[in-house]
């Protein structure tokens, strides 16, 4: 019987909201995406470099093929 009373009291306390003890911190910060930003810039730079090489080869083939 005492165990049921203790469980009842604990369940009542679990329903009452308690104030936060620590300051609020965001789950996601903007600095979390710095690595992704660097990866995207590196990838786009690589794609543009490959495109420049392909266009250059195409121009050479066109000029030398005449």
PASEBA-1860 file (N, C-alpha, C; in nm, 3 decimals):
! residues 66
1> XXXXXXXX> 0.082/-0.119/0.000/0.000/0.000/0.000/0.087/0.126/0.000 ~ 0.196/0.120/0.075/0.285/0.236/0.082/0.355/0.258/-0.052 ~ 0.384/0.147/-0.119/0.449/0.158/-0.250/0.356/0.227/-0.349 ~ 0.228/0.194/-0.345/0.132/0.258/-0.433/0.120/0.408/-0.402 ~ 0.124/0.442/-0.274/0.117/0.583/-0.235/0.241/0.658/-0.284 ~ 0.356/0.596/-0.271/0.480/0.659/-0.319/0.475/0.678/-0.470 ~ 0.429/0.576/-0.542/0.417/0.587/-0.688/0.319/0.695/-0.728 ~ 0.209/0.707/-0.653/0.110/0.810/-0.681/0.169/0.949/-0.661
9> XXXXXXXX> 0.241/0.968/-0.553/0.301/1.099/-0.524/0.407/1.133/-0.630 ~ 0.487/1.034/-0.668/0.588/1.059/-0.771/0.525/1.091/-0.906 ~ 0.415/1.026/-0.938/0.347/1.054/-1.065/0.286/1.194/-1.064 ~ 0.238/1.240/-0.950/0.185/1.376/-0.941/0.298/1.476/-0.963 ~ 0.414/1.452/-0.903/0.527/1.544/-0.920/0.580/1.543/-1.063 ~ 0.565/1.432/-1.133/0.614/1.427/-1.270/0.523/1.506/-1.364 ~ 0.399/1.532/-1.325/0.307/1.609/-1.408/0.325/1.760/-1.390 ~ 0.386/1.801/-1.281/0.405/1.943/-1.254/0.532/1.988/-1.326
17> XXXXXXXX> 0.521/2.087/-1.413/0.641/2.132/-1.483/0.738/2.202/-1.388 ~ 0.864/2.173/-1.406/0.967/2.235/-1.323/1.046/2.334/-1.407 ~ 1.092/2.442/-1.349/1.170/2.538/-1.426/1.306/2.479/-1.464 ~ 1.358/2.526/-1.576/1.488/2.477/-1.622/1.597/2.526/-1.529 ~ 1.691/2.439/-1.502/1.801/2.475/-1.413/1.916/2.540/-1.489 ~ 1.928/2.511/-1.617/2.036/2.566/-1.698/1.979/2.665/-1.798 ~ 2.064/2.746/-1.852/2.021/2.841/-1.954/1.985/2.765/-2.082 ~ 1.895/2.824/-2.159/1.851/2.761/-2.282/1.962/2.767/-2.385
25> XXXXXXXX> 1.986/2.655/-2.450/2.084/2.651/-2.557/2.016/2.592/-2.680 ~ 2.044/2.646/-2.797/1.982/2.593/-2.919/2.037/2.454/-2.953 ~ 1.955/2.374/-3.015/1.999/2.240/-3.055/2.091/2.246/-3.176 ~ 2.066/2.344/-3.265/2.145/2.357/-3.386/2.198/2.500/-3.392 ~ 2.325/2.513/-3.412/2.386/2.645/-3.427/2.430/2.662/-3.572 ~ 2.444/2.787/-3.615/2.482/2.811/-3.754/2.625/2.762/-3.783 ~ 2.707/2.755/-3.680/2.845/2.707/-3.702/2.850/2.557/-3.729 ~ 2.739/2.487/-3.703/2.736/2.343/-3.732/2.744/2.316/-3.882
33> XXXXXXXX> 2.712/2.416/-3.964/2.706/2.396/-4.108/2.829/2.451/-4.181 ~ 2.931/2.493/-4.108/3.052/2.545/-4.172/3.122/2.437/-4.254 ~ 3.124/2.316/-4.203/3.188/2.206/-4.276/3.113/2.173/-4.404 ~ 2.980/2.175/-4.398/2.900/2.148/-4.517/2.921/2.258/-4.620 ~ 2.928/2.383/-4.573/2.951/2.495/-4.664/3.086/2.478/-4.736 ~ 3.188/2.441/-4.663/3.320/2.420/-4.723/3.316/2.305/-4.824 ~ 3.245/2.198/-4.791/3.235/2.085/-4.884/3.164/2.124/-5.012 ~ 3.057/2.202/-4.999/2.981/2.245/-5.118/3.067/2.336/-5.205
41> XXXXXXXX> 3.142/2.426/-5.143/3.229/2.515/-5.220/3.339/2.436/-5.290 ~ 3.395/2.338/-5.223/3.500/2.256/-5.284/3.444/2.175/-5.400 ~ 3.325/2.119/-5.381/3.263/2.039/-5.487/3.229/2.125/-5.608 ~ 3.171/2.243/-5.585/3.136/2.329/-5.698/3.261/2.378/-5.769 ~ 3.367/2.405/-5.694/3.494/2.443/-5.757/3.550/2.331/-5.843 ~ 3.540/2.208/-5.794/3.587/2.093/-5.871/3.507/2.072/-5.998 ~ 3.375/2.087/-5.986/3.289/2.071/-6.105/3.320/2.178/-6.209 ~ 3.339/2.301/-6.164/3.372/2.408/-6.258/3.509/2.386/-6.321
49> XXXXXXXX> 3.603/2.334/-6.246/3.736/2.305/-6.302/3.728/2.197/-6.409 ~ 3.654/2.093/-6.383/3.637/1.986/-6.482/3.566/2.039/-6.606 ~ 3.466/2.123/-6.586/3.395/2.183/-6.699/3.488/2.270/-6.781 ~ 3.576/2.346/-6.715/3.672/2.430/-6.786/3.769/2.345/-6.867 ~ 3.815/2.234/-6.813/3.906/2.145/-6.885/3.835/2.086/-7.006 ~ 3.711/2.044/-6.991/3.637/1.985/-7.103/3.614/2.088/-7.213 ~ 3.578/2.210/-7.174/3.557/2.315/-7.275/3.690/2.347/-7.344 ~ 3.799/2.352/-7.268/3.930/2.378/-7.328/3.970/2.270/-7.426
57> XXXXXXXX> 3.949/2.144/-7.389/3.980/2.034/-7.481/3.892/2.043/-7.605 ~ 3.765/2.076/-7.585/3.674/2.090/-7.700/3.719/2.201/-7.795 ~ 3.764/2.314/-7.739/3.814/2.422/-7.823/3.940/2.381/-7.897 ~ 4.031/2.311/-7.829/4.153/2.264/-7.897/4.121/2.166/-8.010 ~ 4.028/2.076/-7.985/3.991/1.979/-8.089/3.928/2.051/-8.209 ~ 3.846/2.152/-8.178/3.779/2.226/-8.285/3.880/2.305/-8.368 ~ 3.977/2.370/-8.300/4.076/2.451/-8.372/4.173/2.362/-8.448 ~ 4.222/2.256/-8.385/4.320/2.169/-8.450/4.256/2.076/-8.553
65> XX> 4.126/2.060/-8.549/4.059/1.970/-8.643/4.032/2.032/-8.777 ~ 4.056/2.160/-8.792/4.030/2.227/-8.920/4.132/2.194/-9.023
END
